[in-house]
Amino acid sequence: MARAGGTLPAIDEALEVKGTPVRAMVAFIDKRLTPEQKARVIRALPPVAADLLTRHAILAVETVPVTALNRITEAAAKESGTAVDVFAREAGRAAADEAVHGIWKLAAALVTPTTLLAKGSRLWSTVYSRGRLEIEQPETGLAVVTLADFPCEEVCCARISGWYERLFELARAKNIRVEQVECYAKGAPACRWTLRWD
């Protein structure tokens, strides 16, 4: 959907993300694709994105363009024969697993979704170069998450949806429903999700 006037919303090409989510995406691709498929993905990507898939190491503290991560997601989804939004959501789930591994997985199981939401809103700016997470909890088992000032693409939102979904599973929430109800890329002023759980 376009904004009023028929133009698509402007995406901020300068948005950056720290290396940890990128490493999680590379690990996810290595599990999902054969070496031949990965090689085809690399050939299909612009140089900045292709470089990320050919490196021996991506440092957690380095930053890369979010658009590069988006192009990697789209190309890998196409190569795997999976719809981009489905592939991106699965990649987001894998990123949550990567972020909460080992002893942290046990810790996640000991906290509530409410605690995770509060921590997530504080940690956003340590991972992304722009954007604010705002959390409202109008009732028990319901949160409204708004991502403001983050002009990005739908594929990024799908990864975020999967990330929340898996993180809540790790926190032992039941009957989790993560639904994106507004998206900047579709003309909304911000991205917004409803998260429901028992």
Sine and cosine of phi, psi and omega as CSV:
sin_phi,cos_phi,sin_psi,cos_psi,sin_omega,cos_omega
0.00,0.00,0.61,-0.79,-0.02,-1.00
-0.99,-0.17,0.35,-0.93,0.11,-0.99
-0.95,0.32,0.21,-0.98,0.05,-1.00
-0.82,0.58,0.66,-0.75,-0.05,-1.00
0.99,-0.13,-0.10,0.99,0.10,-1.00
0.99,0.11,0.12,0.99,-0.01,-1.00
-0.98,-0.20,0.52,-0.85,0.06,-1.00
-0.96,0.28,0.47,-0.88,0.03,-1.00
-0.91,0.41,0.57,-0.82,0.01,-1.00
-0.97,0.26,0.74,-0.68,0.05,-1.00
-0.99,-0.11,0.68,-0.74,0.01,-1.00
-0.99,0.13,0.97,-0.24,-0.01,-1.00
-0.92,0.38,-0.27,0.96,-0.03,-1.00
-1.00,0.04,-0.07,1.00,0.04,-1.00
-0.84,0.54,0.70,-0.72,0.02,-1.00
-0.79,-0.62,0.42,-0.91,0.02,-1.00
-0.75,-0.66,0.53,-0.84,0.05,-1.00
-0.94,0.34,0.24,-0.97,-0.11,-0.99
-0.92,0.39,-0.42,0.91,-0.09,-1.00
-0.86,0.52,-0.76,0.65,0.05,-1.00
-0.90,0.44,-0.50,0.87,0.02,-1.00
-0.93,0.36,-0.69,0.73,0.06,-1.00
-0.87,0.50,-0.64,0.77,0.02,-1.00
-0.90,0.44,-0.63,0.78,0.03,-1.00
-0.91,0.42,-0.69,0.73,0.02,-1.00
-0.87,0.49,-0.69,0.73,0.02,-1.00
-0.90,0.44,-0.64,0.77,0.02,-1.00
-0.90,0.44,-0.70,0.71,0.02,-1.00
-0.90,0.45,-0.65,0.76,0.01,-1.00
-0.89,0.47,-0.49,0.87,0.04,-1.00
-0.99,0.14,-0.58,0.82,-0.11,-0.99
-1.00,0.06,-0.51,0.86,-0.11,-0.99
-0.92,-0.39,0.48,-0.88,0.13,-0.99
-0.96,0.27,0.29,-0.96,0.07,-1.00
-0.84,0.54,-0.58,0.81,0.02,-1.00
-0.92,0.39,-0.68,0.73,0.04,-1.00
-0.89,0.45,-0.68,0.73,0.01,-1.00
-0.88,0.47,-0.64,0.77,0.02,-1.00
-0.88,0.47,-0.62,0.78,0.03,-1.00
-0.93,0.38,-0.62,0.79,0.06,-1.00
-0.87,0.49,-0.74,0.68,-0.02,-1.00
-0.85,0.53,-0.69,0.73,0.00,-1.00
-0.91,0.41,-0.47,0.88,-0.04,-1.00
-0.99,0.12,-0.22,0.98,-0.13,-0.99
-1.00,-0.01,0.44,-0.90,0.19,-0.98
-0.90,0.43,0.40,-0.92,-0.11,-0.99
-0.80,0.60,-0.67,0.74,-0.03,-1.00
-0.88,0.47,-0.67,0.74,0.00,-1.00
-0.96,0.29,-0.66,0.75,0.00,-1.00
-0.87,0.49,-0.62,0.78,0.01,-1.00
-0.84,0.54,-0.60,0.80,-0.03,-1.00
-0.91,0.42,-0.51,0.86,-0.02,-1.00
-1.00,0.06,-0.16,0.99,-0.03,-1.00
-0.95,-0.32,-0.13,0.99,-0.02,-1.00
-0.95,0.30,0.44,-0.90,0.11,-0.99
-0.99,0.17,-0.46,0.89,-0.03,-1.00
-0.51,-0.86,0.62,-0.79,0.15,-0.99
-0.86,-0.52,0.86,-0.51,-0.05,-1.00
-0.96,0.26,0.60,-0.80,0.00,-1.00
-0.88,0.47,-0.52,0.86,-0.10,-1.00
-1.00,0.02,-0.23,0.97,-0.01,-1.00
-0.97,0.24,0.38,-0.93,0.02,-1.00
-0.90,-0.45,0.55,-0.84,0.03,-1.00
-0.71,-0.71,0.39,-0.92,0.03,-1.00
-0.90,0.44,0.71,-0.71,0.07,-1.00
-0.87,0.49,-0.56,0.83,0.01,-1.00
-0.88,0.47,-0.55,0.83,0.05,-1.00
-0.90,0.43,-0.68,0.73,0.04,-1.00
-0.90,0.43,-0.60,0.80,0.04,-1.00
-0.91,0.42,-0.68,0.73,0.01,-1.00
-0.90,0.43,-0.63,0.78,0.05,-1.00
-0.87,0.48,-0.73,0.69,-0.01,-1.00
-0.85,0.52,-0.74,0.67,-0.04,-1.00
-0.91,0.42,-0.70,0.71,-0.03,-1.00
-0.91,0.40,-0.64,0.77,0.01,-1.00
-0.93,0.37,-0.61,0.79,0.05,-1.00
-0.88,0.47,-0.72,0.69,0.00,-1.00
-0.87,0.49,-0.71,0.71,-0.02,-1.00
-0.91,0.42,-0.55,0.83,-0.02,-1.00
-0.99,0.14,-0.17,0.99,-0.03,-1.00
0.97,0.23,0.41,0.91,-0.03,-1.00
-0.93,-0.36,0.60,-0.80,0.08,-1.00
-0.85,0.53,0.62,-0.78,-0.09,-1.00
-0.85,0.53,-0.70,0.71,-0.04,-1.00
-0.91,0.42,-0.58,0.82,0.03,-1.00
-0.93,0.35,-0.73,0.68,0.00,-1.00
-0.88,0.48,-0.70,0.71,-0.01,-1.00
-0.89,0.46,-0.65,0.76,0.01,-1.00
-0.91,0.42,-0.67,0.75,0.05,-1.00
-0.90,0.44,-0.62,0.79,0.04,-1.00
-0.91,0.42,-0.61,0.79,0.06,-1.00
-0.90,0.44,-0.63,0.77,0.06,-1.00
-0.89,0.46,-0.69,0.73,0.01,-1.00
-0.90,0.43,-0.59,0.81,0.03,-1.00
-0.91,0.42,-0.61,0.79,0.06,-1.00
-0.90,0.43,-0.66,0.75,0.06,-1.00
-0.87,0.49,-0.68,0.73,0.00,-1.00
-0.90,0.44,-0.65,0.76,-0.03,-1.00
-0.94,0.34,-0.51,0.86,-0.07,-1.00
-0.88,-0.47,0.93,0.36,-0.01,-1.00
-0.94,-0.33,0.23,-0.97,0.05,-1.00
0.85,0.52,-0.77,-0.64,-0.05,-1.00
-0.89,0.45,-0.50,0.87,-0.01,-1.00
-0.93,0.36,-0.45,0.89,0.06,-1.00
-0.90,0.43,-0.65,0.76,0.07,-1.00
-0.90,0.44,-0.68,0.74,0.00,-1.00
-0.89,0.46,-0.65,0.76,0.01,-1.00
-0.88,0.48,-0.57,0.82,-0.01,-1.00
-0.95,0.32,-0.25,0.97,-0.03,-1.00
-0.99,-0.13,-0.11,0.99,0.00,-1.00
-0.94,-0.34,0.26,-0.97,-0.03,-1.00
-1.00,-0.06,0.33,-0.94,0.11,-0.99
-0.83,0.56,-0.59,0.81,0.01,-1.00
-0.87,0.49,-0.69,0.73,0.03,-1.00
-0.90,0.43,-0.67,0.74,0.02,-1.00
-0.88,0.47,-0.65,0.76,0.02,-1.00
-0.89,0.46,-0.68,0.73,0.00,-1.00
-0.89,0.45,-0.67,0.74,0.02,-1.00
-0.92,0.38,-0.64,0.77,-0.01,-1.00
-0.87,0.49,-0.65,0.76,-0.01,-1.00
-0.92,0.40,-0.54,0.84,0.02,-1.00
-0.97,0.23,-0.50,0.86,-0.07,-1.00
-1.00,0.08,-0.25,0.97,-0.08,-1.00
-0.77,0.64,-0.77,0.64,-0.09,-1.00
-0.94,0.34,-0.20,0.98,0.08,-1.00
-1.00,0.09,-0.21,0.98,-0.02,-1.00
-0.94,-0.34,-0.64,0.77,-0.05,-1.00
-0.92,-0.39,0.49,-0.87,-0.06,-1.00
-0.99,0.16,-0.17,0.99,-0.06,-1.00
-0.43,-0.90,0.37,-0.93,0.07,-1.00
0.95,-0.32,0.44,-0.90,0.04,-1.00
-0.72,-0.69,0.77,-0.64,0.12,-0.99
-1.00,-0.07,0.81,-0.59,0.04,-1.00
-0.88,-0.48,0.78,-0.63,-0.09,-1.00
-0.90,-0.43,0.77,-0.64,0.15,-0.99
-0.86,-0.52,0.65,-0.76,0.06,-1.00
-0.79,-0.61,1.00,0.09,-0.07,-1.00
-0.93,0.37,-0.37,0.93,0.02,-1.00
-0.39,-0.92,0.24,-0.97,0.03,-1.00
-0.89,0.46,0.74,-0.68,0.03,-1.00
0.99,0.14,0.20,0.98,0.03,-1.00
-0.64,-0.77,0.75,-0.66,0.12,-0.99
-0.72,-0.69,0.59,-0.81,0.13,-0.99
-0.92,-0.39,0.88,-0.47,-0.04,-1.00
-0.95,-0.31,0.84,-0.54,0.04,-1.00
-0.91,-0.41,0.78,-0.63,0.08,-1.00
-0.95,-0.30,0.97,-0.24,-0.06,-1.00
-0.98,-0.18,0.40,-0.92,0.06,-1.00
0.82,0.58,0.70,0.72,0.01,-1.00
-0.68,-0.74,0.98,0.21,-0.06,-1.00
-0.97,0.25,1.00,0.03,-0.09,-1.00
-0.78,-0.62,-0.14,-0.99,-0.10,-0.99
-0.98,-0.20,0.28,-0.96,-0.02,-1.00
-0.85,0.53,-0.60,0.80,-0.05,-1.00
-0.88,0.48,-0.57,0.82,0.04,-1.00
-0.92,0.38,-0.66,0.76,0.03,-1.00
-0.89,0.46,-0.60,0.80,0.02,-1.00
-0.90,0.43,-0.63,0.78,0.06,-1.00
-0.90,0.44,-0.66,0.75,0.01,-1.00
-0.89,0.46,-0.66,0.76,0.03,-1.00
-0.85,0.52,-0.73,0.68,0.01,-1.00
-0.90,0.43,-0.59,0.81,0.01,-1.00
-0.88,0.47,-0.74,0.67,0.03,-1.00
-0.89,0.46,-0.69,0.72,-0.03,-1.00
-0.83,0.55,-0.77,0.64,-0.04,-1.00
-0.94,0.34,-0.63,0.78,0.01,-1.00
-0.87,0.49,-0.64,0.77,0.03,-1.00
-0.93,0.36,-0.57,0.82,0.09,-1.00
-0.89,0.46,-0.68,0.74,0.01,-1.00
-0.91,0.42,-0.45,0.89,0.06,-1.00
-1.00,0.08,0.16,0.99,0.06,-1.00
0.90,0.43,0.46,0.89,0.14,-0.99
-0.95,0.30,0.44,-0.90,-0.01,-1.00
-0.90,-0.43,0.42,-0.91,0.09,-1.00
0.78,0.63,0.80,0.60,-0.10,-1.00
-0.99,0.17,0.75,-0.66,0.08,-1.00
-0.77,-0.64,0.91,-0.41,0.03,-1.00
-0.93,-0.37,0.89,-0.45,-0.03,-1.00
-0.77,-0.64,0.81,-0.59,0.11,-0.99
-0.99,0.12,0.85,-0.53,-0.08,-1.00
-0.97,-0.25,-0.30,0.95,0.08,-1.00
-0.58,-0.82,0.52,-0.86,-0.01,-1.00
-0.61,-0.79,0.75,-0.66,0.06,-1.00
-0.83,0.56,-0.68,0.73,-0.05,-1.00
-0.90,0.43,-0.29,0.96,0.04,-1.00
-0.97,-0.23,0.19,0.98,0.09,-1.00
0.96,-0.28,-0.07,1.00,0.03,-1.00
-0.97,0.23,0.39,-0.92,0.02,-1.00
-0.94,0.33,-0.33,0.94,0.00,-1.00
-0.41,-0.91,0.18,-0.98,0.09,-1.00
-1.00,-0.09,0.65,-0.76,-0.07,-1.00
-0.61,-0.79,0.66,-0.75,0.03,-1.00
-0.82,-0.57,0.50,-0.86,0.28,-0.96
-0.95,-0.31,0.73,-0.68,0.03,-1.00
-0.88,-0.47,0.85,-0.53,0.01,-1.00
-0.84,-0.54,0.58,-0.81,0.01,-1.00
-0.35,-0.94,0.29,-0.96,0.06,-1.00
-0.94,-0.33,0.00,0.00,0.00,0.00
